[in-house]
Amino acid sequence: MPNLNAFKAYDIRGRIPDEINESLAYDIARAFCALVKPQRVAVGYDIRLTSPQLAAAVRRGLADSGADALDIGLWGTEAAYFSTFAYELDGGIMVTASHNPSDYNGMKFVREQARPVSCDTGLNEMRDMLAAGRLPAKAATAGSESKLDIRARYIEHLLGYLERSRLRKLKVVVNPGNGGAGLVIDALEPHLPFEFIKVNHEPDGTFPNGIPNPMLEENRAATAQVVRRSGADVGLAWDGDYDRCFFFDEHGNFIEGYYLVGLLAEVFLKREPGARIVHDPRLTWNTIDIVREHGGTPVLCRSGHAFIKQKMREVDGVYGGEMSAHHYFRSFSYCDSGMIPWLMALQVIAERGPLSGLVGDRMRRFPASGEINRRLSGDARSILERLERHYAATALALDHTDGLSAEFADWRFNLRGSNTEPLVRLNVESRGSEALMRQKTEELLKLIDA
C-alpha cells in the first residue's frame, strides 16, 4: 500500500520522496481521471526543483487514462484555475506545495469551471482508490500531451481589473520570496506606470532567502525595510505559488489581510450596488460594517477555499475575502487570485492616496489581534468546549460556523482548530479599543493554555 499521508483536507502536500514522488503522482493523475472522467486537463507547476518531474508524471498518468494533458508550464496556482475556466477545460492540476519547505511538494485539483476538488468533493475518493489498488486499466486509446500558452490571455485578464487611464506613477516594492510571482510582475510591468523595486525576485526553488510565507512575522522584515529605505508608496509580498498577497503601507507597516477585505469589498460595491460579499468568521465586524454601509449584503462562510468558493456560487457573490489573504472573484470563476488584489488596491491608492489613509481609520475602529496559533497537547474540541462554557453566560451570541465565535457588546473572538496541524487558531477584535482587544487576547490565551 502506498504512503498516502500527503492527502490533506484541500490538496495533496508531503515530503519528497517518501510522501510524494513521480510514481505516486502518476497514479494520482489516473485516480483523478477515474473521478472526473475528463477529456482535457491543464497541468501547471511551481518553482520547486522537483515540480517539473512531478508534472511530467501527472501528464503521463492523464494521457495513459485517455485524457489530453495540456502543459501550461511554470506558473502559480491561479494559472491552473484560469486555464480551466478560460479555455473551457474539464479540469486542472497544479503541482505545488505553496509555502511549505523546499523538500515538500504536492498538488491542487479543480474540475470543470475551476470547481475545487477537496476531501468532501472527491479527494477522499481518489485516496480510497489508491489505498485499495482500484485504479482502472490504461485507456485503449491514449490521450495526447501538448503545450498550452496562456500568457497573453492571462495577462489581458489581469489588466482588465484596472482603469489604466486613471493610474499614476507609484513606487512599489515587490517581494515574491523567490517564488513564482516575479514572473507575472515582469509580464505586467510594461503595461503599468509603476516603478517596481524588486526584492528576492528571481524564482529559486531552493528558497535561498527562506520559505516564502509572509504570514509569518519573521518573514516580513525584508519587505518592510526596503519600503522604508526607498520611500515607496506600498510594499507587496507573496507566498510561493502566489495565491496569497500581503500588503505593507508607505511606512513599511504590515497591513492585516482583514482590512484589505473591507477595502476590496467597497470597490466592488461601488461598481455593483447591492452585491453579496462572502467573508470568513475569524474577523468580521469591519467587513460587515463596510458592506452594509455601501448597500451590500455580507454572507458568512466557513474558512477555507473550498467552502468560500461553494458559498460564492450559491449566493452569486461578486467578491469573497478571508483575513488569511485569500481573495476570491466571481469574474475569476469564483476562484482566489494573488494578482488581482494588488492590482485593484494600487488603483485605489493611485486615485485616493496612501494605503495607511485608506485603512487607518478602519484599523482604529476595529483593532484586531491577527491570527495567533497555539500548539495543542490535547484535542481542539475540548478547548473549544471549555471556552464556550466559560463565556456562554455573558456572550450576546455564539456561532459554530467554523470553530467557536463569541460576540459581546464591544469585543468578539473566533477560535478554531487547524485542518492540517495540531493547532488552535485565535482571532480577537474589539470596537475602537486596542487596549480591550489586547486584554481579552491575553485572557483567552491563558484559558487556552490552562
C-alpha positions, 0 to 999 in steps of 0.5 A: 500500500502506498504512503498516502499521508500527503492527502490533506483536507484541500490538496495533496502536500508531503515530503519528497520522496517518501510522501510524494514522488513521480510514481505516486503522482502518476497514479494520482493523475489516473485516480483523478481521471477515474473521478472526473472522467475528463477529456482535457486537463491543464497541468501547471507547476511551481518553482520547486526543483522537483515540480517539473518531474512531478508534472511530467508524471501527472501528464503521463498518468492523464494521457495513459487514462485517455485524457489530453494533458495540456502543459501550461508550464511554470506558473502559480496556482491561479494559472491552473484555475484560469486555464480551466475556466478560460479555455473551457477545460474539464479540469486542472492540476497544479503541482505545488506545495505553496509555502511549505519547505523546499523538500515538500511538494504536492498538488491542487485539483479543480474540475470543470469551471475551476470547481475545487476538488477537496476531501468532501468533493472527491479527494477522499475518493481518489485516496480510497482508490489508491489505498485499495489498488482500484485504479482502472486499466490504461485507456485503449486509446491514449490521450495526447500531451501538448503545450498550452500558452496562456500568457497573453490571455492571462495577462489581458485578464489581469489588466482588465481589473484596472482603469489604466487611464486613471493610474499614476506613477507609484513606487512599489516594492515587490517581494515574491520570496523567490517564488513564482510571482516575479514572473507575472510582475515582469509580464505586467510591468510594461503595461503599468506606470509603476516603478517596481523595486524588486526584492528576492525576485528571481524564482529559486526553488531552493528558497535561498532567502527562506520559505516564502510565507509572509504570514509569518512575522519573521518573514516580513522584515525584508519587505518592510525595510526596503519600503522604508529605505526607498520611500515607496508608496506600498510594499507587496509580498507573496507566498510561493505559488502566489495565491496569497498577497500581503500588503505593507503601507508607505511606512513599511507597516504590515497591513492585516489581510482583514482590512484589505477585505473591507477595502476590496469589498467597497470597490466592488460595491461601488461598481455593483450596488447591492452585491453579496460579499462572502467573508470568513468568521475569524474577523468580521465586524469591519467587513460587515460594517463596510458592506452594509454601509455601501448597500451590500449584503455580507454572507458568512462562510466557513474558512477555507477555499473550498467552502468560500468558493461553494458559498460564492456560487450559491449566493452569486457573490461578486467578491469573497475575502478571508483575513488569511489573504485569500481573495476570491472573484466571481469574474475569476470563476469564483476562484482566489487570485494573488494578482488581482488584489494588488492590482485593484488596491494600487488603483485605489491608492493611485486615485485616493492616496496612501494605503495607511489613509485608506485603512487607518481609520478602519484599523482604529475602529476595529483593532484586531489581534491577527491570527495567533496559533497555539500548539495543542497537547490535547484535542481542539474540541475540548478547548473549544468546549471549555471556552464556550462554557466559560463565556456562554453566560455573558456572550450576546451570541455564539456561532459554530460556523467554523470553530467557536465565535463569541460576540459581546457588546464591544469585543468578539473572538473566533477560535478554531482548530487547524485542518492540517496541524495540531493547532488552535487558531485565535482571532480577537477584535474589539470596537475602537479599543486596542487596549480591550482587544489586547486584554481579552487576547491575553485572557483567552490565551491563558484559558487556552493554555490552562 
